[in-house]
Amino acid sequence: MSIFGVRTFFVLGLSTTTAAMGAAHAEQVTSEDETSMQETIIVTGTRSAGRKALDSSAPISVVSGEEISQLGFGDLSRSLEYLEPSVNYPRAATTATAANSRPITLRGLAPDQTLVLVNGKRRHATAILNINNAVGRGAAGVDLDLIPASAIARVEVLRDGAAAQYGSDAIAGVVNLILREDDHGGAAFVQASTTEEGDGDAFMTGGWAGFALPAGGHLTLSGEYRDQAFTNRANIDQRYGRVTYQVGDPDLQAGALVANAAIPLWGGEVYGFGTHSRKDAVNPAGFRTPTLAPDIYPDGFLPKINAVADDWSYALGWSGDLAGGWLMDAGYVSGRDRVEFSVSETVNASLGAASPTSFDSGAVKYEQGVADLTLSRPMPDVLAGAHLALGLHHRHEEYRSEESEPAAFFGAGADGFAGFSPAFEGSRNANAGFADLELSPVEPLLLTAAFRYDDYDDFGDATTWRASARYQLAGQLALRASIGSGFRAPSLQQQRFRLVSGALDSTGNLTAVGTLPVSDPVAQLLGALPLKAETSDNIGAGAVLSVGDLSITADWFRISIDDRIILSEQFGGAAVTDILAANGITNFRQVRFFSNAAETTTEGYEIAARYWADMPFGATLDVALGYAHAKTELDALAPNTTLPALPYLQTRSLLLLTEAQPEDKATLGLELSRGRLGIQTHVSYFGTYSSAGFGNTLPQTW
């Protein structure tokens, strides 16, 4: 079964500025509307100034902030899914971890295999590790739901491996969020919506405003607030003749503020930006039958998991000219994501009829600090032009949990989400050096090369490289190709996360079910080994055709990943209990942990076309068409030599890795506008995907 999505909007702009400022802003918007975003000067995938997206040696697409805002979605992730065919936003529902974060995927890979930048600076990941049965299982990506769409000037999507330029995580590509830089003007909006089923009532308001700073500087402030009721698409539970489950979006309240500023100083400019977000979401767990707590919930109950995310980031730096034609950019960015959990409408069965019905389940926190220094020098007199960039990078990361209240983890624990006990923590440092060279031996030919060395104090080092070329043929046709290596360091979330909950076995004895770090003695007894970095080989080739107001790009790619990090199944049964009992451990029934057990290959192609046309009465027609095909295959799955009869992944988890995202996707956008009045329609086609129920059941395709 394939899926179509259609959205149509009548868009009216509301200016909050004076008449003079509103006129200036209107001129700017009109200019952007009449110019292809592919003609925008990009800053992603290159460190030389003046490069356009269509002139890049790698596939880069640009989505304007105006396109994102006019879609009318309440989150940035879903907007990018409709506008960029290579982006997927696999939203999870009714899960304790996956449903509380909204990362994207690129080219069908995992959320943590796409690097996210804000103004070219590495964005911190969420503290939430997805340990549920959802796309991105075992990953902690960047939660784009914490950045308001009103703050975005444009999004640059580099669809190519770029670890040699940016370091860890850029296996599938890079998404760079460029913030607004307005020194005047502003806009505001109010939006309300509901679903055709009559639930999911949503209210959202926000906007932005620009202010002039001394000496030609600017300060742009943006903010949004969103209040959304839950949706539910669960069917009637045949056992009870009523709806017992909840499947859909969570009940959600979220707010975000963004500031972006720069002021000329010392022959360059001092820049800074910051984001602060808070998100309060309530997700249900699975329905618990009446036999579990008959004294408190005689009709059964549906635990509600409340996750409150408090997230902030700030950056400060200077960029400008040095002696000898060199340019410098030195900056520091710090970010933190803290998520506090609680569970309500539940019980702890070990406390009997005296059990509370709500519990504090603790919190997790991830912090990251990044210092960068980049020196670059344009060399226009070398052959037909060249550009050299050298840089240093330092990153410090910390990850820790805060314990649940004692009643939450006593005995069997709070049903739904007992939380964290004992607490865990970890930190690490990473240092890197890199060099980029762009060279045009003759004017039609562009060659690029990048080399990077990363050293981590917890798992080791990685050396990556990348080379690409672009040749402009006679006329408007150009060919491009790239090849390179990449890596993704095991995240602190994957190395340190620990979650243990109680369970009653068939004899009524209390045992433990745990997700354990590979450093835990219990996990090591069952075959856990220290995590290594994922490594990748990327190769791609494509063509670019640009004729007047029409541009067409077509690209093929192949990404091979070795030592891919996966979260194992819950290992249990006689083999497990015998090994643990032989070592004096009798309180664990099931254990899972991370492993470098998988090797995959993802291959596909992408086609994009865009056309602008002047229409009668001063109107403009904008047509955008995109198609992406990405297929991931499992090349190898290493056995656990300690438990050879128990595979690391069974059917459901294998499908999440390879077939749970649509293999094919197409997008079509049509916009007819005149001045500030416009009508637009977006149609998205999502191809088939496969999943399976719990246990080793047969796959189902939708």
C-alpha positions in Angstrom: 0.0 0.0 0.0 1.3 3.4 -0.9 0.4 6.7 0.9 -0.4 10.1 -0.5 -0.4 13.3 1.5 -2.0 16.5 0.2 -2.0 19.9 1.8 -3.5 23.1 0.3 -3.2 26.5 1.9 -4.4 30.1 1.3 -1.5 32.2 2.7 -1.9 35.7 3.9 1.1 37.6 5.4 0.7 39.8 8.4 3.4 42.5 8.8 4.1 43.9 12.3 6.4 46.7 11.1 5.9 50.3 10.1 4.9 51.1 6.5 8.4 51.9 5.5 9.9 48.7 7.0 7.1 46.7 5.6 7.8 47.9 2.1 11.5 47.1 2.4 10.6 43.6 3.6 8.1 43.1 0.8 10.8 43.9 -1.8 13.1 41.3 -0.2 10.4 38.6 -0.3 9.5 39.4 -3.9 13.1 39.1 -4.9 13.4 35.7 -3.2 10.2 34.5 -4.9 11.5 35.3 -8.3 14.9 33.6 -7.8 15.5 29.8 -7.6 16.7 28.7 -4.2 19.2 26.6 -6.1 20.8 29.9 -7.1 21.3 30.8 -3.5 24.9 31.2 -2.2 25.5 28.2 0.0 27.7 27.7 3.0 27.3 24.0 3.4 29.7 21.5 1.8 32.2 24.2 0.9 34.3 26.8 2.8 34.8 29.1 -0.2 32.6 32.1 -0.6 30.2 32.6 -3.5 29.3 29.0 -4.3 25.8 28.3 -5.6 23.9 25.1 -4.9 23.7 24.2 -8.6 27.5 24.8 -8.9 28.4 22.4 -6.1 30.3 19.2 -6.8 27.9 17.4 -4.5 24.1 17.4 -4.4 22.8 20.2 -2.2 19.2 21.4 -2.1 18.0 24.6 -0.5 14.6 25.0 1.2 13.6 28.6 2.1 12.1 29.6 5.4 9.2 31.0 3.6 8.4 27.6 2.1 8.6 26.1 5.5 6.4 28.7 7.2 3.7 28.6 4.5 3.3 24.8 4.8 1.4 25.4 8.0 2.8 22.4 9.9 3.5 22.7 13.6 7.0 21.3 13.4 10.1 21.7 11.3 10.7 18.0 10.8 7.3 17.4 9.1 7.8 20.5 6.9 11.1 19.2 5.6 9.6 15.8 4.9 7.0 17.4 2.6 9.5 19.7 0.8 12.6 17.5 0.5 12.2 14.0 -1.0 15.3 12.5 0.6 14.1 13.5 4.1 11.8 11.3 6.1 10.2 12.0 9.4 9.2 8.7 10.9 7.0 9.8 13.8 6.6 7.3 16.6 3.5 7.0 18.8 2.7 5.5 22.2 6.4 5.0 23.2 8.2 6.2 26.2 11.3 7.5 24.3 10.8 7.6 20.6 7.6 9.6 20.6 9.2 12.4 22.6 11.8 13.4 20.1 11.4 14.4 16.4 14.5 13.8 14.4 14.6 13.4 10.7 16.4 10.7 8.5 18.2 11.2 5.3 18.5 8.7 2.5 16.8 6.0 4.5 19.5 5.8 7.2 19.2 6.4 11.0 18.6 9.8 12.6 22.1 9.9 14.1 23.7 9.3 10.7 22.8 12.8 9.6 24.7 15.7 11.0 22.6 18.8 11.9 24.2 22.2 12.0 22.8 25.6 13.0 24.5 28.5 11.2 27.2 26.0 10.3 27.9 25.0 13.9 27.3 21.4 15.2 23.9 21.1 17.0 23.7 18.9 20.2 21.7 15.7 20.1 18.7 15.0 22.3 19.2 13.3 25.7 16.5 10.8 24.7 17.8 7.5 23.4 15.2 5.6 21.3 15.0 2.2 22.8 11.5 1.5 21.5 10.5 -0.5 18.4 10.4 2.5 16.1 12.5 3.8 13.2 15.8 4.9 14.6 15.9 2.2 17.3 19.0 2.7 19.3 19.7 6.2 18.1 19.8 9.6 19.7 19.3 12.2 17.0 18.8 16.0 16.9 15.2 17.0 17.9 14.2 19.6 15.3 11.0 20.1 17.1 12.9 22.4 19.5 13.7 24.9 16.8 10.8 27.2 15.6 10.3 27.4 11.9 9.8 31.2 12.1 13.5 31.5 13.0 14.7 29.8 9.8 15.9 31.8 6.8 16.7 28.6 4.8 17.8 25.0 5.2 20.7 23.6 3.2 20.6 19.8 2.7 23.9 18.2 1.7 23.1 14.7 0.4 26.5 13.2 0.5 28.9 11.8 3.1 30.8 14.7 4.6 32.6 13.3 7.7 36.0 14.5 6.2 34.6 18.1 6.4 32.5 18.0 9.5 33.4 14.9 11.5 31.3 12.2 13.1 27.7 11.6 12.1 27.7 13.0 8.5 27.4 9.5 6.9 24.1 10.2 5.1 24.7 13.9 4.8 24.3 17.3 6.5 21.3 19.5 7.3 22.3 23.1 8.0 19.7 25.4 9.5 20.5 29.0 8.6 18.8 31.5 11.0 17.3 34.8 10.0 19.6 37.8 9.9 17.1 40.7 9.6 17.9 44.1 11.0 14.3 45.4 10.5 10.8 44.2 9.7 8.9 41.4 11.2 5.9 39.1 10.9 3.4 37.3 13.2 0.9 34.5 12.8 -1.8 32.7 14.6 -3.0 29.3 13.5 -5.6 26.8 14.6 -6.4 23.4 13.2 -8.1 20.1 13.9 -8.2 16.7 12.3 -11.0 15.2 10.2 -11.7 12.8 13.0 -12.4 15.7 15.4 -9.4 15.3 17.6 -5.9 16.7 17.7 -7.1 20.3 18.2 -4.0 22.5 17.8 -3.2 26.2 18.4 0.0 27.8 17.4 1.3 31.4 17.4 4.6 33.0 16.8 6.7 35.4 14.7 9.9 37.2 14.3 11.3 40.8 14.5 14.5 42.4 13.3 16.4 45.2 15.0 19.3 47.3 13.9 22.5 47.3 16.0 25.3 49.9 15.9 27.7 50.0 13.0 25.4 48.0 10.7 24.8 45.1 13.0 21.6 43.2 13.4 19.5 41.3 16.0 16.7 39.0 15.0 14.3 37.5 17.6 12.0 34.7 16.8 9.6 32.6 18.9 6.7 30.2 18.7 4.2 28.6 21.1 2.2 25.4 20.3 -0.6 23.6 22.1 -1.8 20.4 20.6 -4.3 17.8 21.9 -3.6 14.1 21.4 -4.9 12.1 18.5 -6.0 8.5 18.6 -6.4 6.0 15.7 -6.6 2.8 17.8 -9.4 0.4 17.0 -11.9 -1.2 19.4 -10.2 -3.8 21.6 -12.3 -6.9 20.8 -11.6 -8.3 24.3 -13.5 -5.5 26.0 -15.7 -4.0 23.3 -14.1 -0.5 23.7 -11.0 1.4 22.7 -8.3 0.7 25.3 -5.2 1.8 23.5 -4.0 5.2 22.2 -2.1 5.4 18.9 -1.3 8.8 17.6 0.3 12.1 18.4 0.9 13.1 22.0 -0.8 15.8 24.0 1.8 18.6 23.6 2.6 22.1 24.8 5.9 23.6 23.5 7.5 27.0 23.3 10.8 28.2 21.8 12.8 31.4 21.6 15.7 32.1 19.2 18.1 35.1 19.0 20.6 35.7 16.2 22.9 38.7 16.1 26.1 40.1 14.6 28.0 43.4 14.9 31.0 44.6 12.9 34.2 44.6 15.0 38.0 44.4 14.5 37.8 44.2 10.7 35.2 41.5 10.8 32.1 40.8 12.9 31.3 39.3 16.2 28.4 36.9 15.9 26.2 35.1 18.4 23.0 33.1 18.4 21.0 31.2 21.0 18.0 28.9 21.3 15.9 28.0 24.3 13.0 25.6 24.1 10.7 23.8 26.4 8.4 20.9 25.4 5.9 19.1 27.6 4.4 15.9 26.0 2.2 13.1 27.3 2.4 9.7 25.7 0.5 6.6 26.7 2.1 3.2 27.2 0.3 0.0 26.2 -3.0 -1.0 27.8 -2.7 -3.0 31.1 -5.4 -5.6 31.6 -7.8 -5.6 34.6 -5.9 -8.5 36.3 -2.8 -6.4 36.9 -4.2 -4.0 39.5 -7.9 -5.0 40.1 -8.1 -3.1 43.4 -7.2 0.2 41.8 -8.1 -0.2 38.2 -10.8 -2.9 37.9 -11.3 -2.1 34.2 -7.6 -2.0 33.4 -5.5 1.1 32.8 -3.4 3.0 30.3 -0.2 4.5 31.9 0.6 8.0 30.7 4.3 9.0 30.4 5.0 12.7 30.7 8.3 13.9 29.3 9.3 17.5 29.8 12.3 18.6 27.7 14.3 21.8 28.6 16.8 22.6 25.9 19.1 25.5 25.3 22.1 26.4 23.1 24.3 29.4 22.6 27.1 30.3 20.3 29.7 33.2 20.2 32.4 33.8 17.7 34.3 36.2 15.4 35.0 36.0 11.7 37.0 38.4 9.6 40.1 39.1 7.6 43.7 38.5 8.7 46.9 39.5 7.1 48.1 37.9 3.9 44.7 37.3 2.5 43.7 34.8 5.2 40.2 34.6 6.7 39.4 33.4 10.2 36.4 32.0 11.9 36.7 31.2 15.6 33.7 30.2 17.7 32.3 28.3 20.6 28.9 26.7 20.8 27.4 25.0 23.9 24.2 23.1 24.2 22.2 21.1 26.7 19.1 18.9 26.5 17.5 17.7 29.7 14.4 15.6 29.7 12.4 14.8 32.9 10.1 11.9 33.0 7.1 11.0 35.2 4.3 8.5 34.8 0.7 8.7 35.9 -2.5 6.7 35.9 -0.5 3.6 36.7 0.6 1.5 39.7 3.6 -0.3 41.1 2.3 -3.8 41.4 4.9 -4.6 44.1 3.2 -2.1 46.4 -0.2 -3.7 46.1 -3.4 -1.7 46.8 -1.3 1.0 48.6 0.6 1.8 45.4 0.6 5.5 44.3 -0.8 6.1 40.9 1.8 8.6 39.8 5.6 8.5 40.0 8.7 10.7 39.4 10.7 8.6 37.0 13.9 10.7 37.0 15.7 12.5 34.1 18.4 12.3 31.5 20.7 15.1 30.4 23.1 15.5 27.5 25.6 18.5 27.2 28.0 19.4 24.4 30.6 22.1 24.0 32.3 22.7 20.7 35.2 25.1 19.9 36.2 25.6 16.3 39.0 27.5 14.5 39.0 27.7 10.7 41.6 29.5 8.6 40.9 29.9 4.9 42.5 31.6 2.0 41.1 32.2 -1.5 43.7 31.9 -4.2 42.2 33.3 -7.4 45.5 33.5 -9.2 46.3 29.8 -8.9 45.3 28.2 -12.2 41.6 29.1 -12.7 41.1 29.6 -9.0 41.7 27.8 -5.7 40.7 27.9 -2.1 42.4 26.4 0.9 41.0 25.8 4.4 42.6 24.5 7.6 41.0 24.0 10.9 41.0 22.6 14.5 38.0 21.3 16.4 37.5 20.4 20.1 34.4 18.8 21.5 33.5 18.0 25.1 30.4 15.9 25.9 28.6 14.8 29.1 25.7 12.4 29.6 24.1 11.5 32.9 20.8 10.5 34.5 19.0 11.5 37.6 17.4 8.7 39.7 13.7 8.0 40.0 12.0 8.4 43.3 12.3 5.1 45.4 8.7 4.1 44.9 9.1 4.2 41.1 11.8 1.5 41.0 10.9 -0.5 44.1 10.2 -4.2 43.2 8.5 -4.5 39.8 8.6 -0.7 39.4 6.1 1.8 38.2 4.2 0.2 35.3 4.9 2.0 32.0 8.2 3.7 32.9 10.0 3.0 36.2 12.8 5.3 35.3 16.5 5.3 36.1 18.1 3.5 39.0 21.0 3.3 39.6 22.0 6.6 38.0 24.7 6.6 35.2 27.1 9.2 33.9 29.9 9.6 31.4 31.9 12.2 29.6 34.5 12.4 26.8 36.7 14.8 24.8 37.3 14.7 21.0 39.9 16.7 19.1 40.3 17.0 15.3 42.2 18.7 12.6 41.1 19.1 9.0 42.1 20.5 5.6 40.0 21.3 2.5 41.2 22.2 -0.9 39.1 23.4 -3.9 41.0 23.8 -7.2 40.0 24.7 -10.7 42.8 23.6 -13.1 40.7 25.0 -15.9 37.5 27.1 -15.6 35.0 24.3 -16.5 36.5 21.9 -14.0 36.2 22.0 -10.2 38.1 19.5 -8.0 37.8 19.3 -4.2 39.6 17.2 -1.6 39.2 17.0 2.2 41.1 15.2 4.9 40.3 15.0 8.6 41.7 13.3 11.7 39.5 12.8 14.8 40.8 11.5 18.1 38.4 10.5 20.9 39.6 9.7 24.4 37.1 6.9 24.9 37.2 4.7 21.8 40.1 5.8 19.6 40.6 7.7 16.4 39.4 7.9 12.9 40.8 9.3 9.6 38.5 10.2 6.8 38.9 11.7 3.3 36.7 12.9 0.5 37.2 13.9 -3.1 34.8 15.3 -5.6 34.7 16.8 -9.1 32.4 18.9 -11.2 32.8 19.5 -15.0 30.7 22.0 -16.9 30.0 20.7 -20.4 29.2 22.9 -23.3 25.9 24.5 -22.9 23.9 24.2 -19.6 24.8 20.6 -18.6 27.3 19.7 -15.9 28.5 16.3 -14.5 29.6 15.7 -10.9 30.9 12.9 -8.8 32.2 12.2 -5.3 33.9 9.5 -3.3 35.0 9.3 0.3 35.0 7.7 3.7 33.1 8.5 6.8 32.5 7.5 10.4 30.2 7.9 13.3 31.5 7.7 16.8 29.4 5.6 19.3 27.4 8.2 21.1 27.6 8.6 24.9 23.9 7.7 25.0 24.8 4.3 23.4 27.8 3.8 25.6 26.3 4.8 29.0 22.5 4.4 28.9 21.1 2.0 31.6 17.5 1.2 32.2 16.5 -1.7 34.5 12.9 -2.6 35.5 11.5 -5.3 37.6 9.3 -8.1 36.3 7.6 -11.2 37.8 8.5 -14.5 36.2 6.2 -17.4 35.7 6.7 -18.6 39.3 6.0 -15.1 40.8 9.6 -14.3 41.6 10.9 -10.8 41.0 13.6 -10.6 38.3 15.2 -7.7 36.3 14.9 -6.8 32.6 17.6 -4.4 31.6 19.1 -2.3 28.8 22.7 -2.2 29.9 25.9 -0.5 28.8 28.6 -2.7 27.3 30.8 -1.9 30.3 28.4 -3.6 32.7 29.6 -7.0 34.0 26.2 -8.6 33.3 26.3 -7.5 29.6 29.9 -8.6 29.3 29.1 -12.1 30.5 26.5 -12.3 27.7 29.0 -11.2 25.0 29.0 -7.4 25.1 32.2 -5.8 23.7 33.5 -2.2 23.7 31.8 -0.2 20.9 33.8 0.9 17.9 33.0 3.7 15.4 30.8 2.9 12.5 32.8 3.4 9.2 31.4 4.1 5.8 32.4 4.3 2.1 30.4 6.8 0.0 30.3 7.1 -3.7 28.0 9.2 -5.9 27.6 10.6 -9.4 25.1 13.0 -11.0 24.2 15.6 -13.6 22.9 19.1 -13.4 20.9 20.8 -16.2 20.0 24.5 -15.9 18.1 26.2 -18.7 16.7 29.6 -17.9 14.2 29.3 -15.1 14.3 25.5 -15.2 16.8 23.4 -13.3 17.0 19.6 -13.1 19.4 17.5 -11.0 19.8 13.7 -11.0 22.2 11.9 -8.6 23.0 8.2 -7.8 24.6 7.2 -4.5 25.9 4.1 -2.7 26.7 4.1 1.1 28.3 1.0 2.6 28.5 1.0 6.4 30.6 -1.5 8.5 30.5 -2.0 12.2 27.0 -0.5 12.3 25.8 0.0 15.9 22.6 -1.8 16.7 20.6 -2.4 19.9 20.2 -6.1 20.4 17.0 -8.0 21.2 16.3 -8.9 24.8 18.4 -11.9 25.4 16.7 -14.4 27.7 15.9 -18.0 28.3 17.9 -20.9 29.8 21.1 -20.1 28.0 21.2 -16.6 29.6 20.1 -17.7 33.1 22.6 -20.5 33.1 25.6 -18.2 32.2 24.5 -15.6 34.8 23.8 -18.2 37.5 27.2 -19.7 37.0 28.6 -16.3 37.9 26.4 -15.8 40.9 23.8 -13.5 39.2 20.3 -14.7 39.7 18.2 -11.5 39.5 18.3 -10.9 35.7 15.8 -12.5 33.4 16.4 -10.5 30.1 19.3 -8.3 29.0 20.0 -6.3 25.9 22.9 -4.1 24.9 24.6 -2.3 21.9 26.9 -4.0 19.5 28.8 -3.3 16.2 27.1 -6.3 14.7 25.6 -5.1 11.4 26.9 -4.3 7.9 24.6 -2.6 5.5 24.6 -1.0 2.0 22.2 1.7 1.0 21.9 2.5 -2.7 19.5 4.8 -4.6 19.0 7.9 -6.7 17.4 11.3 -6.5 15.8 13.5 -9.1 14.7 17.1 -8.6 13.3 19.7 -10.9 12.2 23.3 -10.3 10.6 25.8 -12.7 9.6 29.5 -12.3 7.3 31.3 -14.7 5.8 34.7 -15.0 2.0 34.6 -15.3 -0.6 37.1 -16.4 -1.5 40.0 -14.1 1.9 40.0 -12.4 1.6 36.6 -10.9 4.4 34.0 -10.5 4.2 30.2 -10.8 6.6 28.1 -8.8 6.7 24.3 -9.5 9.0 21.9 -7.6 9.1 18.2 -8.3 11.3 15.6 -6.5 11.7 11.9 -6.4 14.0 9.8 -4.2 14.7 6.1 -4.1 16.8 4.5 -1.3 17.0 0.8 -0.5 19.0 -0.5 2.4 20.1 -4.1 2.5 21.7 -6.1 5.3 25.1 -7.4 4.1 26.0 -9.2 7.4 24.9 -9.7 10.9 27.6 -10.9 13.2 26.7 -13.7 15.7 27.0 -13.3 19.4 29.7 -16.0 20.0 28.6 -16.3 23.7 25.0 -16.9 22.8 25.2 -18.4 19.2 21.6 -19.6 19.3 20.2 -16.1 20.0 20.5 -13.6 17.1 21.2 -10.0 17.8 18.2 -8.9 15.7 15.0 -10.7 14.8 12.5 -9.9 12.1 10.9 -6.8 13.6 14.2 -5.2 14.4 15.8 -6.1 11.1 12.9 -4.5 9.3 13.3 -1.3 11.3 16.9 -1.2 10.1 16.3 -1.9 6.4 12.6 -1.6 5.3 10.6 0.4 7.8 11.1 3.7 5.8 9.5 4.2 2.4 11.8 2.9 -0.4 10.3 5.5 -2.8 9.1 9.0 -2.2 7.9 11.8 -4.5 7.0 15.4 -3.8 5.2 18.0 -5.8 4.8 21.6 -4.9 2.7 24.2 -6.8 2.5 27.8 -5.8 0.7 30.7 -7.6 1.4 34.0 -6.0 0.9 37.7 -6.6 2.5 40.1 -4.1 1.6 38.8 -0.6 -1.4 36.7 -1.7 -0.8 33.1 -2.8 -2.2 29.7 -3.0 -0.1 26.5 -2.9 -0.6 22.8 -3.0 1.8 20.1 -1.8 1.4 16.5 -2.7 3.6 13.8 -1.3 3.7 10.1 -2.3 5.3 7.6 0.1 6.1 4.2 -1.3 5.8 0.9 0.4 7.4 0.0 3.7 7.5 -3.2 5.9 7.1 -4.0 9.5 6.2 -6.9 11.8 4.5 -7.5 15.1 6.2 -8.4 18.3 8.0 -11.6 18.3 9.5 -13.3 15.2 6.3 -12.8 13.1 6.0 -12.6 9.3 6.6 -9.1 7.7 3.7 -7.0 6.6 4.0 -4.4 3.8 2.0 -1.2 3.6 
